[in-house]
Amino acid sequence: MTAAMAGHAVAAAAQAPSFAATGACREHQAFVDGDAAAVAARLPAHYGAVVDPSSGRPLLFVRALQCDAVSLGERTAPATMASFGVVVNSPDGRGCASGAPGVGMVAGDAIPVCNWYTLMWLANDRTVVDWLRDGTPGFPAVYVPGLTFQLGAVDPSQGGEPLHVSAPAPAPSPFTMDEVARERQGQLSVRGGYWVDTPQGTVKLAFSSDDLTSGDATGVVHAQPGSEMARLFGATDRSYVPGFSGVAAERWDNAAYRKQLLGPARDGEALDSFAGSCSLQGTVGFTPAVTDSAGPLAYSYDATGTCSGRLDGRAISGAPVKVHQAGRSYGSCPQAQSTEPGQGAIAFPGGETVRYTFDFTDLLTETSFTLYGERSGTAAGDGSFLTQRTSPDVVAQCAGAGLEQIPLDLTVTTDTPLVSARPAPAGAPPTAPAAPALRLSVRPRMARAGRRTTFAFAVRGADGSPVSGAVVAFAGRRAHTGLDGSASIVATLHGHGRRTARASRQGYRPAQRTVAVRRPGRNAV
């Protein structure tokens, strides 16, 4: 394990950090209507735009945020950022509350405002732009030193907090935002994903926060005439869409942006992939000792256990593994949560090492994790500090000098395969991990030409479990599967012969199924 982690340190030193940790941020976002034809021409075909039900138009987002601290590796500095694009249905079944510690897996389309196809990302900090473009120069990130974010004091005459955002050239689409925001009490755990197709592969910028405070806002976005934003708006000015603007104003103490690159290995690297579940037993160490009084903590977790599933495309069962995790948090014996992504690795007997980052929350004796593969994939972890190895005087120690160590048993189950990269062996071509296959079924399997028919689809994994967030394409139409893995498409088929339905989801091999079309007068079932 020591050798594996030393190798990770060497590899990490040669590449950009996989995440940006942010602190004390204020984010405001406009959800506005777009022009259907212009959006369809700009959005890649395999993404589905969310539609504003009140207007029938595709929903766009314009977002700006100001953070007191953005940490990339060893560097921490304030930054202002902005982004623009299309609100899309979840490409991987995740979003909003998906995988949030203490919440669990929720369909990414259940609240359809947490996945965004990104056409433009602006920052007044060149380091942020360089990070987004490192290894993926096709990411549409632009350095805009004049980007401004001006949030005023609460003005009772305006009914809230006034905000003015200005994104001048060299922004590809200069714009301004003007709004009045009103904050609500309470905190949320939120997950989201920024998506970009680049020549180097699909980038997912996964967002996570467990202390987000939200509010509503009313306002207007002004796009420069003739700009891409104006073309996608179908106008130069767009007002915030009611309803969606109930989450227009946000702030958080801690949040992370993880940069994941989906796709095969690149030149000079090999990928390690694991899909399945692991049972782990280990010990958490705290510095300083954790007590009943909350405060900043550094922690580490070393564990052994077994994993079963598929490793680099081959089946494994009960494989012995070693795990190391470490990071920083804020909390006490009764309750704690991570303040920045922790980093971990699962080391397998053959030398394969799957690296990941994670968030967690602890409540009393239970803990919940969300794991993110360094390259791609997610997993859920559930654990307990109440083990057969736990000392009976834990409560007394917490009330006194505190605990420096405590046992933790943890179970990890992947949602999509956890994938990380390592340097390829000398002379070896890069190889991609084998993804699990989807299974697709459809009813009816035969239909009569010219008759309007409802086709019911079911998408399952290789183990028969339902797969949510899969895209089913059939007869020129698309649908997304729900939590039960089902979707339906209504179509009228013409001619005769066979029509092919296809199912796809990130992290899986696609599946297809045919439907027979009979001429009128022939029996159809």
C-alpha positions in Angstrom: 0.0 0.0 0.0 2.9 2.4 0.8 4.3 1.7 -2.6 1.0 2.4 -4.3 0.5 5.7 -2.5 4.0 6.7 -3.3 3.3 6.1 -6.9 0.2 8.1 -6.6 2.2 11.1 -5.2 4.7 10.9 -8.1 1.9 10.8 -10.7 -0.1 13.6 -9.0 2.9 15.9 -9.0 3.0 15.7 -12.7 -0.6 16.7 -13.3 -3.1 19.3 -12.3 -5.2 18.7 -9.2 -8.4 16.7 -9.8 -10.6 19.2 -7.8 -11.0 22.8 -6.8 -12.1 23.5 -3.2 -14.0 26.7 -2.7 -14.9 28.6 0.4 -17.2 31.5 1.3 -18.9 31.8 -2.1 -21.9 33.7 -3.3 -23.5 32.3 -6.5 -26.4 33.8 -8.4 -28.0 32.2 -11.5 -30.6 33.1 -14.0 -32.8 30.5 -15.6 -34.1 32.0 -18.8 -36.0 30.8 -22.0 -34.0 30.1 -25.2 -34.8 29.9 -28.9 -35.6 26.3 -29.7 -34.0 26.2 -33.1 -30.8 27.9 -32.0 -30.4 25.7 -29.0 -31.0 22.5 -31.0 -28.3 23.6 -33.5 -25.8 24.2 -30.7 -26.5 21.4 -28.2 -24.9 18.0 -29.1 -27.6 15.5 -30.2 -27.0 13.1 -27.3 -28.0 15.7 -24.7 -31.6 16.5 -24.0 -32.6 20.1 -23.1 -34.9 20.7 -20.2 -38.0 22.6 -21.3 -39.8 25.4 -19.5 -43.3 24.0 -19.3 -44.9 27.5 -19.2 -43.4 28.5 -22.6 -42.4 25.2 -24.2 -38.9 26.7 -24.8 -35.6 25.1 -23.8 -34.2 26.4 -20.5 -30.8 28.2 -20.5 -28.7 29.2 -17.5 -26.5 32.2 -16.9 -24.5 32.0 -13.7 -22.0 34.1 -11.7 -20.2 33.5 -8.4 -17.6 35.2 -6.2 -15.5 33.1 -3.8 -13.2 34.4 -1.1 -11.1 31.3 -1.6 -10.5 28.9 -4.5 -7.9 26.2 -3.7 -6.1 24.4 -6.5 -3.4 22.2 -5.1 -1.2 24.4 -2.9 -2.5 27.7 -4.2 -5.5 29.5 -2.6 -6.9 32.8 -3.9 -10.2 34.7 -4.3 -11.8 34.4 -7.7 -14.9 35.5 -9.7 -16.4 33.1 -12.2 -19.3 33.0 -14.6 -20.8 30.4 -16.9 -23.5 30.0 -19.6 -25.2 27.1 -21.4 -28.2 24.8 -21.6 -29.9 23.1 -18.7 -30.0 19.4 -19.7 -31.5 16.2 -18.5 -29.0 14.2 -16.5 -26.6 12.3 -18.8 -25.7 9.9 -16.0 -28.7 9.8 -13.7 -27.3 12.1 -11.1 -28.0 15.6 -10.0 -29.3 17.9 -7.2 -29.5 15.4 -4.2 -27.9 12.4 -6.0 -25.5 10.7 -3.7 -25.6 13.6 -1.2 -24.4 12.2 2.2 -27.4 11.6 4.4 -29.8 11.8 1.4 -28.8 9.0 -0.8 -29.3 8.3 -4.5 -32.0 10.4 -6.1 -32.7 10.4 -9.8 -30.9 13.3 -11.5 -34.0 14.3 -13.4 -36.2 14.4 -10.3 -35.3 18.2 -10.0 -34.2 19.0 -13.5 -31.9 22.0 -12.8 -28.6 20.4 -11.7 -27.0 19.4 -15.0 -25.7 22.0 -17.4 -24.2 21.7 -20.8 -21.5 24.5 -20.7 -20.9 26.8 -23.6 -18.7 29.3 -21.8 -16.8 29.4 -18.5 -15.2 32.7 -17.5 -12.8 33.5 -14.6 -10.8 36.6 -13.5 -8.2 34.2 -12.2 -5.9 32.7 -14.9 -5.1 29.7 -12.7 -8.7 28.6 -12.8 -8.8 28.8 -16.6 -5.5 26.9 -16.9 -6.8 24.1 -14.6 -10.0 23.7 -16.7 -8.0 23.5 -19.9 -5.1 21.4 -18.6 -5.3 18.1 -20.6 -8.6 19.3 -22.2 -7.7 22.4 -24.2 -11.1 22.2 -25.8 -12.9 23.2 -22.6 -14.5 26.6 -23.3 -12.7 28.5 -20.4 -11.7 32.1 -21.0 -9.7 34.5 -18.8 -11.7 37.7 -18.4 -9.8 40.1 -16.0 -12.7 42.6 -16.1 -15.4 40.2 -14.8 -17.2 41.9 -12.0 -19.7 40.7 -9.3 -21.2 43.5 -7.3 -23.6 42.5 -4.5 -25.2 45.3 -2.6 -26.7 45.6 0.9 -30.3 44.6 1.5 -32.5 47.4 0.2 -36.0 47.3 1.7 -37.3 49.5 -1.1 -36.3 46.9 -3.7 -37.3 44.0 -1.5 -34.0 42.3 -1.3 -30.3 42.3 -2.2 -29.3 44.0 -5.5 -26.7 42.4 -7.7 -25.0 43.6 -10.9 -22.7 41.2 -12.9 -20.7 42.4 -15.9 -18.8 40.1 -18.3 -17.1 42.3 -20.8 -14.8 41.3 -23.7 -12.8 39.1 -24.1 -15.8 37.0 -23.0 -17.0 35.3 -26.1 -20.5 36.5 -25.4 -20.4 39.7 -23.3 -23.4 40.1 -21.0 -24.8 41.7 -17.8 -27.0 40.4 -15.0 -29.2 42.6 -12.8 -31.4 41.1 -10.1 -32.8 41.5 -6.6 -32.3 38.4 -4.4 -34.0 37.1 -1.3 -32.4 34.4 0.9 -34.2 31.6 2.7 -33.1 30.0 5.9 -31.8 26.5 6.1 -29.0 24.5 4.4 -29.1 21.9 1.7 -26.8 19.2 0.4 -26.6 19.7 -3.4 -24.9 17.8 -6.3 -24.6 19.0 -9.9 -22.7 18.5 -13.1 -21.3 20.8 -15.8 -20.8 18.9 -19.0 -18.6 19.7 -22.0 -17.8 17.6 -25.1 -14.2 18.3 -26.1 -11.9 16.6 -28.6 -10.1 15.0 -25.7 -13.3 13.4 -24.4 -16.4 14.4 -22.3 -15.6 16.5 -19.3 -17.9 16.4 -16.3 -17.2 19.1 -13.7 -19.0 17.6 -10.7 -20.2 20.1 -8.1 -20.9 19.2 -4.5 -21.8 21.1 -1.3 -23.3 20.1 2.0 -24.0 23.6 3.4 -25.7 25.5 0.6 -28.2 28.2 1.5 -30.6 29.2 -1.3 -33.0 31.9 -2.1 -35.2 33.3 -4.9 -34.5 36.3 -7.2 -36.1 38.4 -10.0 -33.9 39.9 -12.7 -32.9 40.4 -16.3 -29.9 39.2 -18.4 -28.8 41.5 -21.2 -26.8 39.8 -24.0 -24.7 41.8 -26.4 -26.5 42.1 -29.8 -25.1 39.6 -32.3 -23.4 37.4 -29.7 -24.0 33.7 -29.4 -25.9 34.3 -26.1 -28.3 36.7 -27.9 -28.8 34.1 -30.7 -29.6 31.3 -28.2 -31.8 33.7 -26.3 -33.6 34.7 -29.5 -33.5 38.2 -28.0 -31.0 40.5 -26.3 -32.9 40.6 -23.0 -34.4 37.7 -21.0 -36.1 37.8 -17.7 -35.7 35.2 -15.1 -38.3 32.4 -15.5 -40.6 32.2 -12.5 -40.6 29.0 -10.6 -37.1 28.0 -11.6 -35.8 31.3 -10.1 -36.7 29.9 -6.6 -33.1 28.7 -6.5 -31.5 31.7 -8.2 -29.5 33.0 -5.2 -27.1 30.7 -3.3 -24.2 30.8 -1.0 -22.0 28.2 0.7 -19.1 27.9 3.1 -17.6 24.9 1.4 -18.0 23.3 -2.0 -15.9 21.4 -4.5 -15.7 21.2 -8.3 -14.2 17.9 -9.5 -12.9 17.6 -13.0 -13.6 14.1 -14.4 -12.7 13.1 -18.0 -14.9 10.3 -19.3 -13.6 8.1 -22.1 -10.7 5.8 -23.0 -7.1 6.1 -21.9 -5.0 8.8 -23.5 -1.6 8.4 -24.9 0.9 7.5 -22.2 -1.6 6.3 -19.6 -3.5 3.2 -18.5 -6.8 3.1 -16.7 -7.7 1.1 -13.6 -11.5 0.5 -13.2 -13.6 -1.1 -10.5 -17.3 -1.8 -10.5 -18.8 -3.7 -7.5 -18.8 -3.5 -3.7 -16.3 -3.6 -0.9 -16.5 -4.4 2.8 -13.8 -2.6 4.8 -12.7 -2.7 8.5 -10.2 -0.1 9.7 -9.5 2.8 12.1 -9.9 6.6 11.8 -7.2 8.8 13.3 -7.9 12.4 14.2 -5.6 15.4 14.7 -6.3 17.0 17.1 -8.3 14.5 19.1 -12.1 14.8 18.4 -14.3 15.8 21.3 -17.9 17.0 21.9 -16.8 20.5 20.9 -16.8 21.2 17.2 -13.6 22.4 15.4 -11.3 21.8 12.4 -9.9 18.3 12.1 -7.4 16.4 10.0 -8.3 12.7 9.6 -6.9 9.5 8.1 -8.4 6.1 7.6 -6.5 2.9 7.0 -8.5 -0.3 6.4 -8.3 -3.8 5.0 -11.2 -5.8 3.5 -12.5 -7.5 0.4 -14.0 -6.4 -2.9 -16.1 -8.3 -5.4 -17.2 -7.2 -8.9 -15.2 -6.4 -12.0 -11.6 -5.1 -11.9 -10.2 -3.8 -15.2 -13.0 -5.8 -17.0 -12.4 -9.2 -15.3 -14.5 -10.7 -12.6 -13.2 -10.8 -9.0 -14.7 -12.2 -5.8 -13.5 -11.6 -2.3 -10.3 -10.0 -3.5 -8.2 -8.7 -0.5 -7.6 -5.0 -0.6 -6.0 -2.2 1.4 -7.6 1.3 1.6 -6.2 4.6 2.7 -8.2 7.8 2.9 -7.3 11.2 4.3 -8.5 14.8 4.4 -9.9 17.7 6.4 -13.2 18.2 8.1 -15.1 20.3 10.7 -17.0 18.6 13.5 -17.2 16.8 16.8 -18.0 13.4 18.1 -21.8 13.9 17.6 -21.6 15.4 14.1 -19.0 16.2 11.4 -18.6 16.8 7.6 -15.8 17.2 5.1 -14.8 20.7 4.3 -12.9 19.8 1.2 -12.7 16.6 -0.8 -10.7 13.8 0.9 -8.5 11.6 -1.2 -8.3 7.9 -1.1 -7.1 4.8 -3.0 -8.1 1.1 -3.1 -5.0 -1.1 -3.7 -5.6 -4.6 -5.2 -3.3 -7.6 -4.9 -2.2 -7.4 -8.5 -0.9 -3.9 -8.2 -4.0 -2.2 -9.6 -4.9 1.0 -7.7 -8.2 2.9 -8.0 -7.9 6.5 -6.7 -10.8 8.7 -5.8 -11.9 11.7 -3.9 -14.9 11.8 -1.5 -17.3 13.8 0.6 -18.8 12.6 3.9 -21.1 13.5 6.7 -21.1 11.9 10.2 -24.1 11.8 12.5 -23.6 10.1 15.9 -22.4 6.6 15.1 -23.2 6.6 11.4 -21.3 8.0 8.4 -22.3 8.5 4.7 -19.8 8.9 1.8 -19.9 9.8 -1.9 -16.9 8.7 -3.8 -15.8 10.1 -7.2 -13.3 8.2 -9.4 -10.3 10.4 -10.2 -11.1 9.9 -13.9 -14.8 9.0 -13.8 -17.5 7.1 -11.9 -19.2 7.4 -8.5 -19.9 5.2 -5.5 -21.8 5.4 -2.2 -20.3 4.5 1.1 -22.1 3.7 4.4 -20.3 3.1 7.6 -20.6 2.8 11.4 -18.3 3.7 14.2 -20.3 1.2 16.4 -18.3 -1.9 15.7 -17.2 -5.0 17.8 -13.8 -3.3 18.1 -15.3 0.0 19.5 -14.3 0.7 23.2 -17.3 1.0 25.6 -15.9 4.3 27.0 -16.2 6.3 23.7 -18.8 8.6 25.1 -16.6 9.4 28.2 -13.6 10.0 26.0 -15.5 12.4 23.8 -16.6 14.4 26.9 -13.1 14.5 28.2 -9.7 14.6 26.5 -11.1 13.3 23.2 -10.5 10.5 20.8 -7.4 10.2 18.7 -8.6 6.9 17.0 -11.9 5.1 16.6 -12.8 1.9 14.6 -14.9 2.3 11.4 -16.5 -0.4 9.3 -17.4 0.8 5.8 -19.3 -0.6 2.8 -18.7 0.9 -0.6 -21.0 0.2 -3.7 -20.3 1.7 -7.1 -23.0 3.5 -9.0 -20.9 3.6 -12.1 -17.3 2.2 -12.3 -14.7 4.1 -10.4 -11.9 4.8 -12.9 -8.4 6.4 -12.3 -5.4 6.8 -14.5 -1.7 5.8 -14.1 1.3 5.9 -16.4 1.2 3.1 -19.0 4.0 0.5 -18.8 6.8 1.2 -21.2 5.9 0.2 -24.7 2.3 -0.8 -23.8 -0.6 0.8 -25.7 -3.2 2.5 -23.7 -6.2 0.4 -22.9 -9.7 1.3 -21.7 -11.4 -0.6 -18.9 -14.3 -2.8 -20.0 -17.6 -1.2 -19.1 -20.5 -3.3 -18.0 -23.2 -4.0 -20.6 -26.8 -2.8 -20.6 -29.8 -5.0 -21.3 -32.7 -3.6 -23.1 -36.2 -5.0 -23.5 -39.3 -3.5 -25.3 -43.0 -4.2 -25.5 -44.6 -4.6 -27.9 -42.0 -6.4 -30.1 -44.3 -6.1 -33.1 -46.4 -3.2 -34.3 -48.8 -2.4 -37.1 -47.6 0.2 -39.7 -49.6 3.5 -39.5 -50.9 2.8 -36.0 -50.0 5.1 -33.1 -48.3 2.8 -30.5 -46.9 3.2 -27.0 -43.6 1.3 -26.7 -42.5 0.5 -23.1 -38.8 0.0 -22.6 -36.9 -1.5 -19.6 -33.1 -1.0 -19.2 -31.2 -3.3 -16.8 -27.6 -3.9 -15.8 -25.9 -7.2 -16.3 -27.1 -8.3 -12.8 -30.7 -7.5 -13.7 -30.9 -4.3 -11.6 -32.7 -1.3 -13.1 -30.6 1.4 -14.6 -31.8 5.0 -14.2 -30.8 7.9 -16.3 -30.2 5.8 -19.4 -31.1 7.3 -22.8 -33.5 5.3 -25.0 -33.5 6.3 -28.7 -36.2 4.9 -31.0 -38.1 6.2 -34.1 -36.4 9.5 -34.0 -37.4 10.1 -30.4 -35.5 10.0 -27.1 -36.6 9.2 -23.5 -34.7 8.9 -20.2 -35.3 5.9 -17.8 -36.5 6.6 -14.3 -35.5 5.0 -11.0 -37.2 1.7 -12.1 -35.2 1.6 -15.3 -38.3 2.1 -17.5 -39.2 4.6 -20.2 -41.9 4.9 -22.9 -42.0 6.4 -26.3 -45.2 7.0 -28.4 -44.6 6.7 -32.2 -46.3 5.8 -35.4 -44.2 3.5 -37.6 -44.5 3.4 -41.3 -43.5 0.9 -44.0 -42.5 -2.6 -42.9 -39.4 -4.4 -41.7 -37.5 -3.9 -38.5 -36.8 -0.7 -36.4 -33.9 -0.6 -33.9 -34.1 0.8 -30.4 -30.9 1.7 -28.6 -30.1 2.3 -24.9 -27.0 4.1 -23.7 -25.6 5.5 -20.4 -22.3 6.8 -19.4 -20.1 4.0 -17.9 -22.0 1.2 -19.7 -21.8 -0.5 -23.1 -24.9 0.3 -25.1 -27.7 -2.2 -25.9 -30.2 -2.5 -28.7 -33.4 -4.3 -29.5 -35.5 -4.5 -32.7 -39.2 -4.0 -33.3 -40.9 -5.7 -36.2 -43.3 -3.5 -38.3 -46.1 -5.3 -40.1 -48.2 -4.0 -43.0 -51.8 -3.1 -42.2 -53.9 -6.2 -42.2 -51.2 -8.4 -40.7 -51.5 -9.5 -37.1 -49.5 -7.3 -34.6 -48.9 -8.2 -31.0 
